[in-house]
Amino acid sequence: MKPTEIRDENGLAAFLDTMDLRLKELGHRKGLAHFHQLLGEPHEDLTRLNTEFVDLLLTDENDRIVDYWKTGISDSRLNRRLKLFADTILSSRIGNDPELFEISHPIEQKIISFQPEMGGKIISRSEQGKILESEPDRSRRRTAYYAGKALDERIEFDVVRLFEKRNELAVKLGYPDYVALGLKLQEIDENELRELFEQVKTSTEDIWTQTCRRIVRDMGIDAIEPWDLSYYIHTVLKSPAPERFPKKDIIPTFKAELKKAGGDLEKLPIRVIERDIPYGGLCMTIEFGKDIRILANPRDGLQWYDAVFHEFGHAIHGSLLDTSSYIVAGGDPSFFWEGVAGMYERIVHEPSFLKGTFGLDDDQIDQIRHQTRLSRILWFRRIAVSCLLEWAVYRGETDPRGLLAELTKEYLGLSVPDDTGWAGNTLYTTHPLYSQNYLLMDVMALHTIEAIREKFGAYPGPDLFEFVNMYYVKPGGWIPWREKIRSATGKDLTADALGRYLSA
Ligand SMILES: [Zn+2]
């Protein structure tokens, strides 16, 4: 049946205009509420906001409109808008489900208020991370590791319920499980991803095995424990001290780099707020094009330049995309957003940057590049573990701890105690099926960087900002991501460039 009030394509466009305005207003309020929630400040009631989303999106009338107009629209932009509106409704069926929200919201609050404790003393997450990276006393590192794991126990029961609920909703919508629906909404193919995990593992097997042998030898230990890896990479491996990369210079350095790349940070609606948050950094879009806030809690050290440059990448994306339609503006899949952030993050690893900004010599640059590559390999292998475990739990795995131990043995070559918790991986709650996007980030960024080098002779260079904006940022969701990558780089996206980086 034709929805009565919409007679033609103009009518449909007018309907989507209304939806755009209302979603934009709700999105703005939700962004603010989340921001203040993270900061522990008064904020609008998220349960009520959630209900407003449901009332707006999940109506029979919307379903009828989408269903009626999903074929035969002559205007391709209108067609794209409607497709993204349909996706918004579909993800809202899970993302805004009131019963699910009742489970997830309290977990999120537990995550936000969680504070690790060592020897009866509360420490910040940032201190905890610092101990794992630089504390020579192995038993103190072990204590810091378990201090973080306390969160697992506190939320595991609820996280399992959350997984069950998401699954139940996905099945109700006609999907075999939540993994199938969640990956589809992100335009990711599970089999391709499994192949990518395998490719990462195979292409880094030699270097990883050697590294594990070296860790045991250099640290004089019998076997690697989870609290040894970060310490080895950041402290045992020879590299310039973290103080060479002072925290206070991170933002001015980004500003200077952006200028060299053709952009002006002063002209963008971006603010940075320092807080101890449960993530390395977080970019919050309060309003596309108008109000973007970065939350971060950096310390001295190059990896914090990496983290903050990454968040600036997101912030530039959120600042400069086409805002003519709210639904379309946010229409790129998450990994594409990560890929754009990666285009700025990877500046930090470039020899020209390390030399020019910190005056490092060739030996130091080699040390950093080796250290960064090992961190990346470790990270990618951890991502594989995290995803495979997450999928298995959605598919009914009854012993997640046992599987975590198995996967950790397979991908990292180390044993974790059987009682090691898994539920404290906060992404499982706040960003389900997300970890792979950090691997896909490098797939996309390295693919694009190779193309930039061919075209302009250098990365980073004076054309970087304009190039990324023109091809990736400005079109927002109007152009599907595959086409954007093809027109920017002249090629379809493959993991070849990542492969070359990992096995270099
Ligand atoms: Zn990111």
Boltz pocket constraint, residues with backbone or C-beta under 6 A from the ligand:
constraints:
  - pocket:
      binder: B
      contacts: [[A, 310], [A, 314], [A, 337], [A, 338], [A, 341]]
      max_distance: 6.0
